[in-house]
Structures are given as structure tokens and as C-alpha cells.
Amino acid sequence: MLAKGGCPKTMLSIRDALEALEGKWKLLILFALSEGAPKRFGEISKAVNGITDKTLSKELKSLEANKLIKREVYDTFPPMVEYTITPHGLSLEKVLDELHFWGLSHRKKVMGR
Amino acid sequence: MLAKGGCPKTMLSIRDALEALEGKWKLLILFALSEGAPKRFGEISKAVNGITDKTLSKELKSLEANKLIKREVYDTFPPMVEYTITPHGLSLEKVLDELHFWGLSHRKKVMGR
């Protein structure tokens, strides 16, 4: 692929992906949900170390708008809200895998540990 | 990989990767350089549609600090500066590939075209 580096059509789809996944939180939230089991706000917040409630709330809305997660409200008292990753969200598996492998090598190479 | 979704150690390396690649420009700049040939500031700016000079300048510094590109100054008059992708930068090939494929499917699925 990189042999065709810089191809404007390829750049367009990379740009689409980066816009949907922008920032350092969205992929981490998706990864936290990637077991498949629904999670509540507090559980996601605990899994994604360092995220504020305000940011998490904003990112969840953006992920829902991009059909990457589903939000469900249960008619209990008090009402319970759960978030689940969608099949489209799960289709990021290979992106997350490659980021994981690259992150490992980057830590060795640049961060020196 | 996603079967082990949420594993804290895996999340750490994804986080490392996302921190080095944060924002929507860095990967696009690397993609523009990924043919391998050195490029001047103006050439990169033209290839990465919509980036401002100020942002490009900041992003190039960050990419250099993370050893993803190399900056070379030639002793000409006026001095010429060129940027080249490093082997570490080229090791993002698979990440870019997967983002490209996912971006294509995201465009069909969510953006509906």
C-alpha cells in the first residue's frame, strides 16, 4: 500500500477514518467495550483511565452518531443506561490490533522501555 | 485480539500509539511522505489538503521528536529544508492500510456514499 504512498483517493478514506476516530479517547473507549458485554458509564470510565466524565459523555455521543456503539435505556427505577459496541465498531478490530503492535514497538524504540 | 477486549496491558500500547499519532493530521502527513522521496514544506502542505502552515509546522516538529520523520537542512542559498519518512515512520504501513480499508467501509455504511 505504502508503495502507492500519497495517492489522493487513499488519503480520502484515511481522512474519513481519522475524522470518525479523532482524539485519543474514542479507540480506547471502543477497546474497553470490545469484549462485547454491555457496560455502564461508570464501568467505561473506570476502564479508560484518566478520562473525565464530561469528555466521556461527549465521546459516547459522537461514537453513537457514527454507529460505533449503541446506547440503551432500561425502564427501571432509577433508569439504567448501557452501552454496547456495534458490529461496525467491532470492525475496527484490525485497526486496534495494528495500533497495539505498533505501540509496543514505539515504546521500545522511542520511549526506551 | 478483540476477544481479549479491554485488557489493560493492550490498552497501554494502544494509548502509546494514539499519543504519538494524536490528531487528524500526523498520519496524513506520514502518508504524504510514504512514497519515500524527501519533500519540502510546500509540497507536504499541498498534499495534505486543508492544513494550515502553523499546524503543519507544529506537527512536523512532533513527528521529528517521535523519530517518525527526519528533517534535513541543505547549505544552499537560500537554505533548503527537506523532510523524509524514517523506517520507524514506514513501520506504520499496516496501521495506515487498516485505516484505509476501514475508512472505505465507514464511508459506505455511515456517510452513505
gemmi code that builds the backbone of each chain (N, CA, C; Angstrom):
import gemmi

chains = {
    "A": [
        ("MET", (0.832, -1.210, 0.000), (0.000, 0.000, 0.000), (0.866, 1.259, 0.000)),
        ("LEU", (1.855, 1.288, 0.907), (2.674, 2.497, 1.000), (3.518, 2.701, -0.250)),
        ("ALA", (3.646, 1.651, -1.063), (4.330, 1.835, -2.343), (3.561, 2.869, -3.172)),
        ("LYS", (2.242, 2.883, -2.965), (1.418, 3.875, -3.657), (1.213, 5.102, -2.762)),
        ("GLY", (2.180, 5.328, -1.908), (2.077, 6.394, -0.913), (1.593, 7.710, -1.497)),
        ("GLY", (0.764, 8.394, -0.731), (0.335, 9.720, -1.117), (-0.830, 9.756, -2.080)),
        ("CYS", (-1.292, 8.613, -2.593), (-2.442, 8.572, -3.508), (-3.637, 9.301, -2.906)),
        ("PRO", (-4.159, 10.342, -3.626), (-5.215, 11.167, -3.037), (-6.487, 10.406, -2.670)),
        ("LYS", (-6.857, 9.353, -3.436), (-8.071, 8.599, -3.105), (-7.907, 7.822, -1.803)),
        ("THR", (-6.715, 7.242, -1.651), (-6.439, 6.520, -0.412), (-6.431, 7.490, 0.751)),
        ("MET", (-5.859, 8.688, 0.522), (-5.792, 9.675, 1.591), (-7.196, 10.062, 2.058)),
        ("LEU", (-8.143, 10.104, 1.119), (-9.518, 10.467, 1.468), (-10.122, 9.475, 2.459)),
        ("SER", (-9.896, 8.177, 2.239), (-10.525, 7.222, 3.160), (-9.792, 7.189, 4.500)),
        ("ILE", (-8.481, 7.415, 4.487), (-7.772, 7.516, 5.767), (-8.307, 8.730, 6.537)),
        ("ARG", (-8.566, 9.806, 5.824), (-9.102, 11.021, 6.448), (-10.498, 10.767, 7.043)),
        ("ASP", (-11.342, 10.041, 6.311), (-12.666, 9.673, 6.845), (-12.522, 8.908, 8.160)),
        ("ALA", (-11.611, 7.933, 8.145), (-11.404, 7.122, 9.345), (-10.930, 7.992, 10.497)),
        ("LEU", (-9.946, 8.859, 10.227), (-9.385, 9.687, 11.295), (-10.414, 10.660, 11.838)),
        ("GLU", (-11.316, 11.138, 10.967), (-12.338, 12.053, 11.468), (-13.335, 11.347, 12.389)),
        ("ALA", (-13.685, 10.113, 12.047), (-14.624, 9.364, 12.897), (-13.980, 8.960, 14.225)),
        ("LEU", (-12.647, 8.819, 14.211), (-11.952, 8.272, 15.382), (-11.091, 9.311, 16.086)),
        ("GLU", (-11.280, 10.580, 15.724), (-10.390, 11.651, 16.173), (-10.220, 11.716, 17.702)),
        ("GLY", (-9.017, 12.120, 18.087), (-8.733, 12.281, 19.506), (-8.147, 11.015, 20.089)),
        ("LYS", (-7.728, 11.106, 21.321), (-7.046, 9.946, 21.879), (-7.981, 9.027, 22.677)),
        ("TRP", (-9.291, 9.352, 22.732), (-10.172, 8.579, 23.615), (-11.043, 7.556, 22.907)),
        ("LYS", (-11.525, 7.899, 21.697), (-12.571, 7.056, 21.082), (-12.139, 5.604, 20.938)),
        ("LEU", (-10.939, 5.372, 20.434), (-10.500, 3.988, 20.234), (-10.312, 3.269, 21.577)),
        ("LEU", (-9.920, 4.022, 22.603), (-9.762, 3.396, 23.919), (-11.129, 2.999, 24.491)),
        ("ILE", (-12.134, 3.844, 24.276), (-13.495, 3.514, 24.730), (-13.991, 2.264, 23.992)),
        ("LEU", (-13.780, 2.246, 22.671), (-14.212, 1.080, 21.890), (-13.478, -0.179, 22.347)),
        ("PHE", (-12.200, -0.023, 22.643), (-11.438, -1.180, 23.108), (-11.997, -1.688, 24.443)),
        ("ALA", (-12.379, -0.758, 25.318), (-12.947, -1.145, 26.610), (-14.269, -1.894, 26.425)),
        ("LEU", (-14.991, -1.580, 25.348), (-16.285, -2.233, 25.098), (-16.140, -3.489, 24.233)),
        ("SER", (-14.913, -3.770, 23.789), (-14.750, -4.742, 22.707), (-14.925, -6.198, 23.135)),
        ("GLU", (-15.025, -6.458, 24.434), (-15.405, -7.809, 24.866), (-16.795, -8.168, 24.363)),
        ("GLY", (-17.614, -7.132, 24.154), (-18.961, -7.380, 23.641), (-20.055, -7.173, 24.682)),
        ("ALA", (-19.712, -7.356, 25.959), (-20.723, -7.197, 27.002), (-21.080, -5.717, 27.176)),
        ("PRO", (-22.365, -5.412, 27.405), (-22.776, -4.023, 27.631), (-22.101, -3.492, 28.899)),
        ("LYS", (-21.788, -2.213, 28.878), (-21.178, -1.591, 30.062), (-21.914, -0.320, 30.429)),
        ("ARG", (-21.911, 0.000, 31.709), (-22.492, 1.257, 32.165), (-21.427, 2.339, 32.150)),
        ("PHE", (-21.893, 3.598, 32.213), (-21.000, 4.757, 32.148), (-19.821, 4.615, 33.124)),
        ("GLY", (-20.136, 4.281, 34.367), (-19.099, 4.180, 35.399), (-18.073, 3.102, 35.103)),
        ("GLU", (-18.523, 2.020, 34.499), (-17.598, 0.928, 34.167), (-16.634, 1.343, 33.047)),
        ("ILE", (-17.177, 2.059, 32.058), (-16.312, 2.523, 30.957), (-15.303, 3.531, 31.516)),
        ("SER", (-15.805, 4.427, 32.348), (-14.952, 5.452, 32.948), (-13.787, 4.827, 33.716)),
        ("LYS", (-14.062, 3.727, 34.409), (-13.021, 3.058, 35.187), (-12.005, 2.374, 34.257)),
        ("ALA", (-12.506, 1.786, 33.160), (-11.627, 1.058, 32.237), (-10.713, 2.006, 31.459)),
        ("VAL", (-11.229, 3.202, 31.148), (-10.430, 4.167, 30.375), (-9.823, 5.170, 31.349)),
        ("ASN", (-8.683, 4.810, 31.859), (-8.008, 5.578, 32.890), (-7.760, 7.031, 32.481)),
        ("GLY", (-8.182, 7.979, 33.313), (-7.819, 9.375, 33.075), (-8.849, 10.199, 32.329)),
        ("ILE", (-9.905, 9.576, 31.831), (-10.898, 10.351, 31.086), (-11.854, 11.027, 32.082)),
        ("THR", (-12.226, 12.275, 31.788), (-13.183, 12.959, 32.663), (-14.607, 12.578, 32.254)),
        ("ASP", (-15.554, 12.748, 33.165), (-16.955, 12.417, 32.858), (-17.471, 13.255, 31.695)),
        ("LYS", (-17.055, 14.513, 31.653), (-17.528, 15.408, 30.593), (-17.048, 14.919, 29.219)),
        ("THR", (-15.768, 14.565, 29.145), (-15.214, 14.073, 27.881), (-15.838, 12.740, 27.498)),
        ("LEU", (-15.977, 11.845, 28.474), (-16.557, 10.530, 28.178), (-17.972, 10.699, 27.625)),
        ("SER", (-18.734, 11.566, 28.229), (-20.103, 11.803, 27.787), (-20.135, 12.316, 26.340)),
        ("LYS", (-19.242, 13.243, 26.033), (-19.163, 13.806, 24.675), (-18.727, 12.733, 23.663)),
        ("GLU", (-17.735, 11.949, 24.044), (-17.217, 10.932, 23.129), (-18.248, 9.831, 22.883)),
        ("LEU", (-19.002, 9.462, 23.909), (-20.026, 8.432, 23.731), (-21.079, 8.899, 22.726)),
        ("LYS", (-21.437, 10.177, 22.804), (-22.420, 10.722, 21.848), (-21.886, 10.658, 20.421)),
        ("SER", (-20.618, 11.023, 20.244), (-20.019, 11.001, 18.914), (-19.905, 9.564, 18.383)),
        ("LEU", (-19.548, 8.626, 19.253), (-19.451, 7.220, 18.833), (-20.822, 6.674, 18.442)),
        ("GLU", (-21.864, 7.113, 19.154), (-23.222, 6.668, 18.831), (-23.646, 7.249, 17.474)),
        ("ALA", (-23.329, 8.527, 17.238), (-23.677, 9.168, 15.970), (-22.985, 8.476, 14.793)),
        ("ASN", (-21.808, 7.939, 15.033), (-21.085, 7.227, 13.982), (-21.391, 5.731, 13.956)),
        ("LYS", (-22.446, 5.339, 14.684), (-22.926, 3.941, 14.689), (-21.873, 2.942, 15.171)),
        ("LEU", (-20.986, 3.415, 16.035), (-19.941, 2.527, 16.547), (-20.359, 1.890, 17.862)),
        ("ILE", (-21.246, 2.553, 18.591), (-21.815, 1.968, 19.812), (-23.323, 2.200, 19.813)),
        ("LYS", (-23.999, 1.432, 20.662), (-25.442, 1.564, 20.822), (-25.718, 1.902, 22.283)),
        ("ARG", (-26.641, 2.841, 22.506), (-26.996, 3.249, 23.873), (-28.390, 2.736, 24.155)),
        ("GLU", (-28.547, 2.026, 25.250), (-29.880, 1.540, 25.594), (-30.283, 1.970, 26.993)),
        ("VAL", (-31.529, 2.458, 27.089), (-32.064, 2.906, 28.376), (-33.090, 1.883, 28.843)),
        ("TYR", (-32.921, 1.372, 30.049), (-33.868, 0.399, 30.594), (-34.817, 1.084, 31.550)),
        ("ASP", (-36.076, 0.707, 31.440), (-37.140, 1.328, 32.218), (-37.176, 0.774, 33.650)),
        ("THR", (-36.109, 1.021, 34.371), (-36.047, 0.605, 35.772), (-36.098, 1.842, 36.643)),
        ("PHE", (-36.081, 1.655, 37.939), (-36.000, 2.822, 38.816), (-34.814, 2.672, 39.743)),
        ("PRO", (-33.786, 3.563, 39.656), (-33.662, 4.616, 38.632), (-33.370, 4.009, 37.260)),
        ("PRO", (-33.608, 4.745, 36.172), (-33.372, 4.189, 34.832), (-31.906, 3.777, 34.665)),
        ("MET", (-31.692, 2.657, 33.968), (-30.321, 2.195, 33.769), (-29.944, 2.397, 32.291)),
        ("VAL", (-28.730, 2.905, 32.076), (-28.261, 3.133, 30.701), (-27.058, 2.233, 30.445)),
        ("GLU", (-27.073, 1.533, 29.329), (-25.934, 0.679, 28.985), (-25.455, 0.949, 27.563)),
        ("TYR", (-24.149, 0.774, 27.383), (-23.538, 0.983, 26.068), (-22.957, -0.331, 25.558)),
        ("THR", (-23.199, -0.614, 24.273), (-22.682, -1.844, 23.654), (-21.990, -1.479, 22.348)),
        ("ILE", (-20.908, -2.172, 22.037), (-20.236, -1.946, 20.760), (-21.090, -2.579, 19.642)),
        ("THR", (-21.179, -1.920, 18.486), (-21.948, -2.456, 17.345), (-21.028, -3.302, 16.459)),
        ("PRO", (-21.591, -4.053, 15.511), (-20.727, -4.769, 14.552), (-19.793, -3.808, 13.805)),
        ("HIS", (-20.280, -2.602, 13.489), (-19.405, -1.626, 12.817), (-18.237, -1.223, 13.722)),
        ("GLY", (-18.514, -1.078, 15.000), (-17.443, -0.789, 15.967), (-16.451, -1.943, 16.042)),
        ("LEU", (-16.984, -3.161, 16.067), (-16.111, -4.343, 16.134), (-15.256, -4.490, 14.884)),
        ("SER", (-15.722, -3.890, 13.774), (-14.936, -3.998, 12.536), (-13.632, -3.191, 12.628)),
        ("LEU", (-13.433, -2.476, 13.726), (-12.152, -1.775, 13.946), (-11.089, -2.691, 14.542)),
        ("GLU", (-11.427, -3.963, 14.700), (-10.513, -4.921, 15.316), (-9.093, -4.853, 14.745)),
        ("LYS", (-8.982, -4.864, 13.409), (-7.638, -4.894, 12.811), (-6.895, -3.578, 13.027)),
        ("VAL", (-7.633, -2.468, 13.006), (-7.003, -1.170, 13.288), (-6.427, -1.187, 14.708)),
        ("LEU", (-7.225, -1.689, 15.657), (-6.771, -1.746, 17.053), (-5.590, -2.699, 17.200)),
        ("ASP", (-5.655, -3.838, 16.517), (-4.531, -4.784, 16.548), (-3.243, -4.116, 16.077)),
        ("GLU", (-3.323, -3.452, 14.922), (-2.107, -2.859, 14.354), (-1.598, -1.712, 15.223)),
        ("LEU", (-2.512, -0.945, 15.812), (-2.091, 0.119, 16.725), (-1.408, -0.482, 17.959)),
        ("HIS", (-1.940, -1.589, 18.421), (-1.355, -2.280, 19.574), (0.079, -2.714, 19.268)),
        ("PHE", (0.262, -3.399, 18.132), (1.608, -3.871, 17.772), (2.556, -2.690, 17.570)),
        ("TRP", (2.065, -1.656, 16.891), (2.932, -0.510, 16.629), (3.267, 0.208, 17.938)),
        ("GLY", (2.291, 0.323, 18.828), (2.510, 0.976, 20.127), (3.589, 0.266, 20.933)),
        ("LEU", (3.600, -1.073, 20.846), (4.641, -1.852, 21.538), (6.018, -1.511, 20.997)),
        ("SER", (6.148, -1.479, 19.668), (7.466, -1.212, 19.084), (7.865, 0.252, 19.306)),
        ("HIS", (6.871, 1.144, 19.303), (7.168, 2.559, 19.540), (7.690, 2.775, 20.964)),
        ("ARG", (7.090, 2.076, 21.917), (7.537, 2.193, 23.313), (8.999, 1.764, 23.434)),
        ("LYS", (9.348, 0.659, 22.765), (10.732, 0.186, 22.812), (11.668, 1.188, 22.143)),
        ("LYS", (11.262, 1.647, 20.963), (12.164, 2.431, 20.129), (12.341, 3.859, 20.636)),
        ("VAL", (11.237, 4.516, 20.954), (11.308, 5.948, 21.236), (11.237, 6.254, 22.724)),
        ("MET", (10.375, 5.497, 23.424), (10.233, 5.783, 24.837), (11.292, 5.017, 25.633)),
        ("GLY", (11.988, 4.078, 24.963), (13.130, 3.389, 25.559), (12.827, 2.551, 26.785)),
        ("ARG", (11.642, 1.883, 26.782), (11.358, 0.947, 27.878), (10.366, -0.116, 27.420)),
    ],
    "B": [
        ("MET", (-7.756, -10.780, 18.773), (-7.318, -9.770, 19.739), (-8.502, -9.220, 20.516)),
        ("LEU", (-9.567, -8.831, 19.793), (-10.686, -8.216, 20.482), (-11.397, -9.200, 21.404)),
        ("ALA", (-11.133, -10.510, 21.232), (-11.673, -11.469, 22.181), (-11.139, -11.152, 23.574)),
        ("LYS", (-9.905, -10.626, 23.602), (-9.323, -10.221, 24.899), (-9.607, -8.746, 25.172)),
        ("GLY", (-10.682, -8.266, 24.599), (-11.028, -6.856, 24.678), (-10.871, -6.281, 26.076)),
        ("GLY", (-10.361, -5.058, 26.138), (-10.289, -4.349, 27.404), (-9.061, -4.672, 28.242)),
        ("CYS", (-8.234, -5.646, 27.836), (-7.020, -5.992, 28.596), (-6.176, -4.739, 28.851)),
        ("PRO", (-5.869, -4.438, 30.128), (-5.177, -3.181, 30.452), (-3.804, -3.040, 29.805)),
        ("LYS", (-3.067, -4.174, 29.646), (-1.729, -4.079, 29.035), (-1.833, -3.712, 27.563)),
        ("THR", (-2.811, -4.310, 26.886), (-3.017, -3.980, 25.473), (-3.462, -2.537, 25.343)),
        ("MET", (-4.311, -2.109, 26.282), (-4.788, -0.730, 26.230), (-3.626, 0.261, 26.356)),
        ("LEU", (-2.623, -0.108, 27.159), (-1.468, 0.771, 27.337), (-0.724, 1.008, 26.021)),
        ("SER", (-0.534, -0.048, 25.239), (0.223, 0.160, 23.993), (-0.624, 0.884, 22.943)),
        ("ILE", (-1.945, 0.650, 22.957), (-2.806, 1.413, 22.050), (-2.744, 2.896, 22.438)),
        ("ARG", (-2.715, 3.149, 23.731), (-2.626, 4.526, 24.220), (-1.309, 5.191, 23.797)),
        ("ASP", (-0.207, 4.448, 23.907), (1.097, 4.958, 23.437), (1.016, 5.359, 21.966)),
        ("ALA", (0.420, 4.460, 21.172), (0.323, 4.723, 19.732), (-0.518, 5.969, 19.487)),
        ("LEU", (-1.662, 6.053, 20.161), (-2.562, 7.174, 19.930), (-1.942, 8.493, 20.366)),
        ("GLU", (-1.113, 8.436, 21.421), (-0.467, 9.673, 21.856), (0.561, 10.154, 20.840)),
        ("ALA", (1.312, 9.222, 20.254), (2.307, 9.607, 19.250), (1.651, 10.098, 17.959)),
        ("LEU", (0.434, 9.616, 17.704), (-0.214, 9.884, 16.406), (-1.420, 10.800, 16.544)),
        ("GLU", (-1.549, 11.428, 17.722), (-2.759, 12.181, 18.052), (-3.131, 13.252, 17.021)),
        ("GLY", (-4.445, 13.444, 16.881), (-4.942, 14.472, 15.977), (-5.196, 13.898, 14.605)),
        ("LYS", (-5.767, 14.713, 13.745), (-6.148, 14.153, 12.451), (-5.098, 14.381, 11.367)),
        ("TRP", (-3.961, 15.016, 11.725), (-3.007, 15.376, 10.672), (-1.784, 14.477, 10.549)),
        ("LYS", (-1.290, 13.980, 11.686), (0.018, 13.299, 11.653), (0.051, 12.133, 10.664)),
        ("LEU", (-0.969, 11.297, 10.715), (-0.958, 10.137, 9.817), (-1.098, 10.561, 8.363)),
        ("LEU", (-1.814, 11.667, 8.129), (-1.936, 12.147, 6.751), (-0.601, 12.684, 6.233)),
        ("ILE", (0.134, 13.361, 7.097), (1.466, 13.859, 6.716), (2.392, 12.674, 6.412)),
        ("LEU", (2.352, 11.670, 7.294), (3.193, 10.490, 7.068), (2.798, 9.783, 5.780)),
        ("PHE", (1.501, 9.737, 5.527), (1.050, 9.099, 4.281), (1.573, 9.873, 3.068)),
        ("ALA", (1.556, 11.198, 3.166), (2.058, 12.025, 2.053), (3.554, 11.782, 1.819)),
        ("LEU", (4.273, 11.434, 2.885), (5.722, 11.196, 2.762), (6.043, 9.728, 2.473)),
        ("SER", (5.014, 8.887, 2.423), (5.274, 7.448, 2.459), (5.796, 6.854, 1.155)),
        ("GLU", (5.815, 7.645, 0.088), (6.491, 7.173, -1.122), (7.985, 6.985, -0.862)),
        ("GLY", (8.491, 7.742, 0.114), (9.901, 7.609, 0.465), (10.747, 8.791, 0.018)),
        ("ALA", (10.339, 9.475, -1.051), (11.130, 10.603, -1.537), (11.019, 11.787, -0.568)),
        ("PRO", (12.145, 12.506, -0.357), (12.096, 13.683, 0.519), (11.156, 14.736, -0.060)),
        ("LYS", (10.486, 15.474, 0.804), (9.591, 16.534, 0.350), (9.869, 17.818, 1.104)),
        ("ARG", (9.621, 18.930, 0.410), (9.759, 20.236, 1.059), (8.440, 20.623, 1.711)),
        ("PHE", (8.504, 21.607, 2.615), (7.333, 22.057, 3.368), (6.139, 22.313, 2.441)),
        ("GLY", (6.378, 23.070, 1.377), (5.293, 23.436, 0.462), (4.662, 22.238, -0.236)),
        ("GLU", (5.485, 21.231, -0.522), (4.961, 20.033, -1.176), (4.058, 19.233, -0.221)),
        ("ILE", (4.477, 19.155, 1.043), (3.658, 18.427, 2.027), (2.346, 19.177, 2.229)),
        ("SER", (2.458, 20.495, 2.344), (1.282, 21.335, 2.547), (0.264, 21.135, 1.422)),
        ("LYS", (0.753, 21.008, 0.184), (-0.143, 20.817, -0.952), (-0.789, 19.425, -0.908)),
        ("ALA", (0.007, 18.422, -0.500), (-0.515, 17.046, -0.479), (-1.566, 16.849, 0.618)),
        ("VAL", (-1.379, 17.544, 1.757), (-2.319, 17.390, 2.871), (-3.311, 18.548, 2.828)),
        ("ASN", (-4.351, 18.345, 2.079), (-5.349, 19.376, 1.813), (-5.963, 19.940, 3.104)),
        ("GLY", (-5.916, 21.288, 3.234), (-6.639, 21.923, 4.338), (-5.804, 22.228, 5.565)),
        ("ILE", (-4.560, 21.766, 5.612), (-3.738, 22.030, 6.800), (-3.157, 23.448, 6.707)),
        ("THR", (-3.118, 24.166, 7.838), (-2.518, 25.498, 7.839), (-1.001, 25.365, 8.033)),
        ("ASP", (-0.265, 26.404, 7.626), (1.194, 26.374, 7.784), (1.590, 26.233, 9.249)),
        ("LYS", (0.845, 26.900, 10.113), (1.165, 26.857, 11.544), (1.019, 25.434, 12.089)),
        ("THR", (-0.087, 24.800, 11.737), (-0.315, 23.424, 12.197), (0.699, 22.467, 11.589)),
        ("LEU", (0.977, 22.623, 10.293), (1.936, 21.728, 9.645), (3.302, 21.835, 10.321)),
        ("SER", (3.698, 23.052, 10.614), (4.989, 23.277, 11.256), (5.048, 22.596, 12.626)),
        ("LYS", (3.984, 22.726, 13.403), (3.912, 22.109, 14.736), (3.927, 20.581, 14.622)),
        ("GLU", (3.164, 20.060, 13.669), (3.066, 18.606, 13.525), (4.386, 18.005, 13.046)),
        ("LEU", (5.092, 18.721, 12.156), (6.385, 18.212, 11.683), (7.371, 18.105, 12.842)),
        ("LYS", (7.339, 19.097, 13.742), (8.241, 19.044, 14.915), (7.925, 17.834, 15.788)),
        ("SER", (6.635, 17.592, 16.018), (6.233, 16.471, 16.855), (6.604, 15.130, 16.200)),
        ("LEU", (6.425, 15.038, 14.881), (6.793, 13.802, 14.173), (8.300, 13.552, 14.239)),
        ("GLU", (9.061, 14.647, 14.173), (10.523, 14.513, 14.261), (10.925, 14.052, 15.672)),
        ("ALA", (10.289, 14.621, 16.692), (10.591, 14.236, 18.076), (10.280, 12.763, 18.316)),
        ("ASN", (9.285, 12.246, 17.627), (8.937, 10.834, 17.775), (9.666, 9.936, 16.770)),
        ("LYS", (10.683, 10.488, 16.123), (11.531, 9.736, 15.181), (10.770, 9.132, 14.002)),
        ("LEU", (9.676, 9.794, 13.623), (8.880, 9.276, 12.512), (9.290, 9.918, 11.198)),
        ("ILE", (9.865, 11.115, 11.266), (10.421, 11.765, 10.075), (11.791, 12.357, 10.422)),
        ("LYS", (12.552, 12.641, 9.365), (13.873, 13.256, 9.536), (13.845, 14.589, 8.791)),
        ("ARG", (14.416, 15.613, 9.415), (14.469, 16.946, 8.799), (15.912, 17.218, 8.407)),
        ("GLU", (16.127, 17.582, 7.147), (17.498, 17.888, 6.731), (17.600, 19.273, 6.106)),
        ("VAL", (18.620, 20.006, 6.548), (18.837, 21.353, 6.030), (20.056, 21.333, 5.106)),
        ("TYR", (19.869, 21.809, 3.876), (20.989, 21.845, 2.925), (21.570, 23.240, 2.855)),
        ("ASP", (22.884, 23.285, 2.821), (23.626, 24.544, 2.853), (23.649, 25.198, 1.470)),
        ("THR", (22.462, 25.566, 1.007), (22.364, 26.257, -0.279), (21.946, 27.692, 0.006)),
        ("PHE", (21.826, 28.487, -1.059), (21.303, 29.825, -0.843), (20.087, 30.054, -1.729)),
        ("PRO", (18.896, 30.262, -1.169), (18.589, 30.176, 0.280), (18.640, 28.732, 0.764)),
        ("PRO", (18.801, 28.513, 2.086), (18.911, 27.149, 2.605), (17.672, 26.335, 2.242)),
        ("MET", (17.846, 25.073, 1.912), (16.715, 24.220, 1.557), (16.486, 23.200, 2.673)),
        ("VAL", (15.225, 23.030, 3.045), (14.882, 22.067, 4.099), (14.023, 20.962, 3.496)),
        ("GLU", (14.390, 19.712, 3.783), (13.597, 18.594, 3.287), (13.235, 17.624, 4.409)),
        ("TYR", (12.062, 17.015, 4.254), (11.574, 16.042, 5.240), (11.469, 14.667, 4.592)),
        ("THR", (11.936, 13.651, 5.316), (11.877, 12.270, 4.819), (11.273, 11.388, 5.902)),
        ("ILE", (10.492, 10.404, 5.499), (9.955, 9.450, 6.470), (11.077, 8.505, 6.898)),
        ("THR", (11.103, 8.127, 8.177), (12.128, 7.201, 8.690), (11.599, 5.753, 8.603)),
        ("PRO", (12.477, 4.761, 8.816), (11.979, 3.376, 8.865), (10.907, 3.203, 9.945)),
        ("HIS", (11.066, 3.886, 11.073), (10.047, 3.800, 12.127), (8.707, 4.368, 11.634)),
        ("GLY", (8.766, 5.452, 10.884), (7.546, 6.012, 10.282), (6.928, 5.047, 9.282)),
        ("LEU", (7.787, 4.416, 8.486), (7.283, 3.449, 7.493), (6.663, 2.223, 8.153)),
        ("SER", (7.063, 1.960, 9.413), (6.503, 0.793, 10.104), (5.022, 1.006, 10.445)),
        ("LEU", (4.491, 2.189, 10.158), (3.051, 2.432, 10.332), (2.234, 1.953, 9.139)),
        ("GLU", (2.904, 1.343, 8.165), (2.225, 0.900, 6.945), (0.922, 0.134, 7.213)),
        ("LYS", (0.988, -0.852, 8.121), (-0.198, -1.684, 8.353), (-1.311, -0.893, 9.038)),
        ("VAL", (-0.922, 0.012, 9.935), (-1.926, 0.875, 10.574), (-2.636, 1.698, 9.499)),
        ("LEU", (-1.868, 2.287, 8.591), (-2.456, 3.102, 7.522), (-3.332, 2.249, 6.599)),
        ("ASP", (-2.850, 1.042, 6.281), (-3.645, 0.132, 5.452), (-5.004, -0.140, 6.088)),
        ("GLU", (-4.978, -0.506, 7.365), (-6.232, -0.875, 8.034), (-7.154, 0.337, 8.170)),
        ("LEU", (-6.580, 1.511, 8.416), (-7.402, 2.726, 8.480), (-8.024, 3.013, 7.118)),
        ("HIS", (-7.251, 2.778, 6.070), (-7.747, 2.979, 4.710), (-8.948, 2.065, 4.443)),
        ("PHE", (-8.790, 0.771, 4.736), (-9.889, -0.177, 4.485), (-11.109, 0.166, 5.343)),
        ("TRP", (-10.848, 0.490, 6.606), (-11.971, 0.798, 7.488), (-12.652, 2.091, 7.046)),
        ("GLY", (-11.875, 3.074, 6.633), (-12.433, 4.341, 6.150), (-13.353, 4.140, 4.954)),
        ("LEU", (-12.972, 3.216, 4.070), (-13.817, 2.902, 2.913), (-15.167, 2.347, 3.363)),
        ("SER", (-15.139, 1.399, 4.304), (-16.393, 0.782, 4.733), (-17.212, 1.768, 5.567)),
        ("HIS", (-16.537, 2.610, 6.319), (-17.247, 3.623, 7.119), (-17.974, 4.616, 6.211)),
        ("ARG", (-17.328, 4.998, 5.131), (-17.951, 5.933, 4.196), (-19.245, 5.325, 3.621)),
        ("LYS", (-19.169, 4.037, 3.246), (-20.365, 3.373, 2.725), (-21.454, 3.270, 3.780)),
        ("LYS", (-21.049, 2.840, 4.964), (-22.026, 2.493, 5.993), (-22.674, 3.721, 6.633)),
        ("VAL", (-21.838, 4.691, 7.004), (-22.360, 5.797, 7.817), (-22.571, 7.061, 6.996)),
        ("MET", (-21.634, 7.329, 6.093), (-21.760, 8.550, 5.318), (-22.640, 8.303, 4.084)),
        ("GLY", (-22.941, 7.018, 3.827), (-23.898, 6.658, 2.784), (-23.519, 7.055, 1.363)),
        ("ARG", (-22.220, 6.958, 1.034), (-21.828, 7.206, -0.364), (-20.520, 6.504, -0.663)),
    ],
}
model = gemmi.Model(1)
for chain_id, residues in chains.items():
    chain = gemmi.Chain(chain_id)
    for i, (resn, *xyz) in enumerate(residues, 1):
        res = gemmi.Residue()
        res.name, res.seqid = resn, gemmi.SeqId(i, " ")
        for name, pos in zip(("N", "CA", "C"), xyz):
            atom = gemmi.Atom()
            atom.name, atom.element = name, gemmi.Element(name[0])
            atom.pos, atom.b_iso = gemmi.Position(*pos), 0.0
            res.add_atom(atom)
        chain.add_residue(res)
    model.add_chain(chain)
structure = gemmi.Structure()
structure.add_model(model)
structure.setup_entities()
